[in-house]
Amino acid sequence: MATRKIVINPVTRVEGHGKVTIHLDEEGHIGQTRFHITEFRGFERFVQGRLYWEAPVIVERLCGICPVSHHLAASKAMDVIAGAEKITPTAEKMRRLMHYGQTYQSHALHFFHLCSPDLLFGFDAPVEKRNVFGVIEAYPDVAKKAVLMRKFGQEVIKATGGKKVHGTGSIPGGVNKNLSKEEADELKRDADTMVDWAVEALELCKKIVNADAKRLLEFGTFESNFVSIVAEDGCMDLYDGNLRAIDADGKIIFDQVKPADYLDYIREEVRPWSYMKFPFIYPLGKEKGWYRVGPLARLNCATYIDSPIAEKERKEFMALGNGRPIHSSLAYHWARLIELIHSAEKIRELLADPDLQRDELVVTGKKKNSAVAWLEAPRGTLFHHYEVDDNDQITMANLIVSTTNNNEPMNQVVKKVAEQYLDRKKITEGLLNHIEVGIRAYDPCLSCATHALGRMPLIVQLFDHHDDLIDERVRG
């Protein structure tokens, strides 16, 4: 069969190694699709034997994109180990500020640098145009704001964590620094602008979606359960809270589950063709219990958002579902930008809080030997579970990262997009990018979920009903 070579440069705009296989039945229709993660994960082993207070600065090396999430999740778990059941207001607000700074920069990075080329130019646009350099050339003002927005988020992280990447600000029992008035004043100068630019980003996204709403909202769409953390009153809370799960109709499956009880509700399945596990809601079983996490899940699960502009936008967004959760994969982008606004609003609010200048930074108590903590990373719910012996050494670690939670949904979106766009036995460049667009909506951090060094290729393989390879395309 004649094939043609397809090369896309730069690479796929997906962080980590991925491989897609598509199986056809005898009539050439889609049979089975798989999104393989071909890297090996090792950090749960690396930390064994290390002293528990080292964990927050070890596990953040999982990733250079969202290290704050792992830094804070490990810190929250080690609070429990250190006996600090409740940290000081200054420590919690410093951590929250750091976390909102990360969410702001991460969401800005994903929308402008990774997915906007597809949305601005179209999924089938020439590959030499469909990248961040094309955005810079065609939309220089948008590109400049994108760079400055990410820079602002990184400066917030630096001010709270000591460094922009792999900081050390959060420690078991609290934090090791406060925010000086000079640091707060420096960040305040840009805070209003960052809120305004976040609103502009959302308006740009809505303009793109509304211009072709039916096609975009149906793209890669399937129904699922959703899981996220919420406060006791159902408010969206990215840093702390208890676990809520809803079904495809929005009915609550469970609510206000505490971290220590997570194994009664969430389990992980292993499949032989992927190094990434497949979490599921334990009472529902493997077949029906898989779920989505991340910005879309958080908006679907939350009762409200506690910042005014984001809450107004949430109400408009949720109206798209006519009383049911939003199930469109590409709606992740819209939801992500509502969170961008929320993060900017919360940063502005916290910068005006005098608690950030106080000196009560650390508390301790009676040491424990087991702890579970979670938070909402930019990509979704992040679980950290540790056991520590009497010598203060970590003996067990289980991390369920955001991208792992979204493993089955990413497999589902590959299948749905392949069914919608596959041209029987021939893989076209358009199909290749459509599959990537579907995966990219989940903002996957595959190295965060699997941990290996290297380049970032995407491989798509097509098999016939005899399981013979009939076509392959490699990008990256």
N, C-alpha and C positions, 0 to 999 in steps of 0.2 A: 504494500500500500504506500502510495506516495505521501511523504510528509514534508513539512517545511520547518526550518529552524527558527525559533522565536527567541530573541534576546531582549531583555528589558534592562536598561541601565539608566539610573541606579537600581539597586536591588529592591526587594519586595515591600519595604516599609512595614515589615513584621519583624519584631525583635526575637530572634531565636531561629532554630532549625525546624522546619515543618515539611511534611510530605503528604500528598493527597493521592489516594487510589480510587478509581471509579470502575465498577464492575457492571457489565451489560448482560441482559438476558438474551435469549436466542433471537428475539425480534429487534434487538438493538436498543431497548429501553433501559433506563437506569435500574440496576438491581441493588447493588450495595456500594456505599461510599464510606471512606475512612479518612480521617484527618490524623495522621500519625505524628507523634512527637518522637524524634529519633535521637534525642540526647539523654544522657543518664543523669539522675539526680543523686547528690551525695551529701548535702549539708546536714541532713538529719543524723548522719554518721559522724561528720566532721566535729560536731559540737560535743559528742560523747566523751567524757573524761575531762572536759574543760570546766573551770569554775563558773558557777552560775552567773556571777556578775560580769563575766566576759561575754555572755550571750548577746546582749544588745549591740555590741560592736562587731561580733562575728557574723551573725545571721544577716545583718544589713548588707554584707558583701554578696548576698544572693543576687543583687541587682544594682545597677547604677542609675536606673530610671526611677524606681520607687523604693530606695533604701530606707526612707523615713518610715514607711509602713512597717517594715520588719523591725527596725530599730525600736519603734514605739510598742508594737505588739509584744516583742520580747521583754521590753521594759515593764509593761503591764503585768506580764506573767511573773517576772522576777520581783515585782512589788509584793505579790502574794507570797513568794518564797521567802522574801525578807521580812514578812510580817507586817507590811505596810498596806493594810486593808483599805485605807483612805489617805491619799496623798494631799498635800497642802493645796489651797486654791492657787497659789503662785505656780506650783509645779504643774498642776493640771492645765492651767491657762497657757503656760509656756509650751506644753506639749500640744495642746490644741492649735495654738498659733503655728507651730512647726508643721502640724499635719495639714492645716488649711493652706499653708504656703506650698506644700508639696502637691496637694490636689490641684491648686490653681496652675502651677507650672506644668504638671503632667497633662491636665486636660487641654491646656493651650497648645502644648507640644503635639498632642495627638490630633486635635482638630486641624490646626493650621499646617503642620509639617507632614503629617502622615495621611490624613483622609481628605483634606480640602482639594488636592489635585483631582481626585475622582469626582467630587461634587461640583467643582467650579468648571472643569473642562469636559466632563462626561466620562463614563466608564470605557467608552470605545475611542477616546481621543488618542492621537499619536503618542507613542510611548516617550518620545523625546520631549514632549510638552507636559505629560502627565506626571509631574514630580514637583518637588519644592522649588526648584529653579524656575520652572514654568510659572509658578505662583509669584515668585519674586519679580519676574519680567512683566507679567500681565497685571498684577495687582500689587505694585510696590508699597502702597500705603498699608494694605492689609498685612503684607509680609513684615514690614517694619514694626507694626504694632504687635505682631505675634512674637517677634524676638524680644521686645521690651516687656511684654507680659510674662514670658517665661523668665526673663532676667529678674523681674520683681519677685516672683515666687521663690527663685533661688536665693535672693537676698534675704527674704524672710527666713528661709531655712538656715542660712549662714548666721543670722543674728540670734537664732534660738538654739541651733545645734553646734555652732562653732565652725562648721565647714558647709559648703554647698552640697557636697557629696560625701556620704559616709561620715556624718558628724558624730559627736560624742556627748551631746547635751543632755540626753535622757539616761538616767541611771536607776538601778533598783531603789525604790523608795522615793523617787522624785527627779530632780534635775540638778545639774551642777553649776548653773548660772541663771541669773534673771535677765530681764531686758532693761538696759539703762534708758533713762529719759532721752538721751541723745540718739540712741539707736531707734527708739520709738518715733521720735520726731522726724528722723531721716526717712523712715518708711511711710509715715503719715503724709508726707508731701505728695506721694504718688497714689495714695489709697483711693481717693475719689476717682482719679483717672482710670484706675484699674477696674473699678466697678463699671464705669461708663463704657470702657472698651469691651468688657465681658458682655454687656447688653448688646453692643454693636455686633459682636460675634454671633450671638443668638439670633439677632434679626437677619443677619446674612444667611444663617442656616435655614431659618424659616422661609426666607425668600426663595432659596433654592428648592426646598421641599415643596412649597406651595405652587411652584411653576410646573411641577410634574408629580403631583401628590399621589395619584393612584399607583403609578409604576413604582415610585420610590418606597411607598409605605407597604406595598405588596412584595417587594424584593426580599427574598430569603425569609419570608415570614412563616412562623409556625407557633403553635400554642404550647405553653409550658407552665410549670410551677415557678415561683420566684421566692428567693430568700434574701433577707437583709437584716441588719441590726436596726432597732428603733428604740426610742426612749420609752419610759413607762406609759406616757400618754400617746404614743404612736408617732411622735415627732421624728423626722429623719435626724439621725445623729451619726456623724462619720467617725467619731472617736470612741464613744462608749454607748452601752445600752444592752438590751437582750435580743434574742433571735426571734424573728417572725417569719413564717412561711405562708404563702397563699397559693391557691390553685389557679387554673387558667381562667376561672370565672371571678376571681377575686375573693373567694371564701377562705377564711383563715384555716390552715391545716394545724399549726401550732403557734403559740405566741408567748412572749416573755420567758423564753428558755434561757437559763443562766449558763455562763461559760462552762462551769464544772459538769453540767449535765449534757454536754453536746453529743456524747457517744450514744445517748438514748435516742437521738433524733437524726444524726448524720453519720453515715458510714461511707467507706470507700471500696470500690470494686477495682480489681486488677484485670486487665485484658492483655493477652500475649503480644499484641501488635503495637503497643504504645508504652513508653516509659512514664507517661503521666496517668495517674489514677482517675477513676470516674466516681465522684461522690454522688450520693443519693439520699433522699429522705427515708430513713430506715423503716418507719411504720408503713410506708407505701411500697417498699420493695424496689429492686433494681430496675424493673421494666417501666414502672410508672413514677418512680420517685426522683428522677433527675430534675434539675432545676437550673435557673439562671440567676446570676448575681451581677452586681455592677450598677451603673447609673440608672438604667431602665428598671432593674429590680427594685432599687431603692425608692424611686418615685412611685412605682406600683404598690409597694408595701407600706409606704409612709402615709400617715393620716394628714400631715401637714409639714411645712418647712418653716423654721423659726427666723427667717429673714424676709423682709417685705417684698422685695422685687422678685426674688426666687419663688416665693409662695404664689405671687400673682401669675408668674409664668408656669408654675406647676399646674395650677387650676386650668389654664388654657390648654396645656399639653394633655392633661388627663381627659379633657372633654373629647379628644379624638377617639377614646375608647367607648363612648356612649354608655358609661357605667361599668364597663369591664376593664381589666388591665390592658395596657398597650402591648401588643405582641410583635410588632414589626422590628426586625433586626436593625434596620437603619435608623429607627427611632432612638437607638443608643446615642447617636450623635446629638440629637436634640436634647435628650435628657442630660447628657454630659455637659452641655453648655449651660443648662439651668444650674447644675452644680458648680460650674465655673463662676457664675454670678453669686451663688450662695457663699462660696469660699471667699470671694472678694469682699462681700458684705461682712462676713464674720471676721476677716482680718481687720477691716476698718473698725469694727466694734471692739475687738480685743486690744487694738493699739491704743485706745482711749481708756483702758482699764488700769487704774493705779496699782492693782494687785501684781502686775508684771514687774513692778519696781521693788517689791518687798523681798525680804531676805530669808523667809521661812521656806527652805528648798527641799529638805529631805526628812522623812520619818522612817522609823524602824519599829519592829515589834517581835513577836515570837515567830521564829523561823518555821516554815513548813517544807514538806518534801515533794509536793505535787502542785501544779498550777496550770490553768488554762486561761488564755486571754484571747480577745479578738478585737478587731476594729474594721472599719470600712476603708480599705485601700482604694486608690482611684479606680482600679479595675474590678473591685468587688470585695466581698467578705473574706477576711484573712484570719485563719485560726492558728494559734501557737499553743502547743501542749508540751509540758516538760515535767520530768521527774528528776529529783536531785537527792543524792545520798547524804549521810551524816558527815561526810568529808567535804561537802559543798560542791561536789562534782556532778555534772549532768550525766544521768544514766540512760535517759530516753528522751527523744524529741520527735514530735509529729507535727508537721506543718502542712496545713491545707491552704494553699495560696489561691488567690482570686482566679487566676487563669485555670487552675485545676478544677475549681468549682464549675467553670464554664466549658469544660472539656466536651461533655456530651452535646451541649448546645452548639458548639463549633462544628462538631460532626453533623449535627442536624442541618446547619445552615449550608454546609458543603453539599449535602444531599438535595436540599431544596433548590439551591441555585443551579446545580447540575441538571435537575429535572426541568427547570425553567428555561435553561439556555444551551444545553448540550446539543450539538449538531450531530447526532448519532455517533458514528465511529471516528470522527475527526475532531481533534482538539484545536480550536481556533485561539488566536491571541485574545480575542474578546472574552471567550469562556475563561481563559486563564485569569484574566484580570477580574472578571465577575466573581469567580471563586474567592480571589483575594479580597475583593471588596466586602464580601460576606464575612470572611474571617476577621478582617480588619475592623469591622464594626464593633467587635468585642474587645478591641485594643489589647490583644494578647501579648503577654510578656513570657515567651516560651522559655527563655533562659532562667527566668524567675521560678518557673515551675519545674525545670529540669536541670539547669546549671551545667553548662559546658561552654568552653571558649570556642570561637571560630566565626566563620562567615555566616551569612543568613540566606541560604537558598530555599526556594520552594520547588518541590518536585510534584508534578501531576502525572499519574500513570493511568492508562485506560486498559482494562482487561475485558476479553470477551467471555461468553458463558462457559467456555472450557478452561477459564482462568489463565489464558495465554495473553501475554503482554502484546498489545497491538499498536500502542502509541505512547509516547512519553514526551513531556516538555519540562525543561529545567530552567528556572529563572534564578539568577544570582551567581 
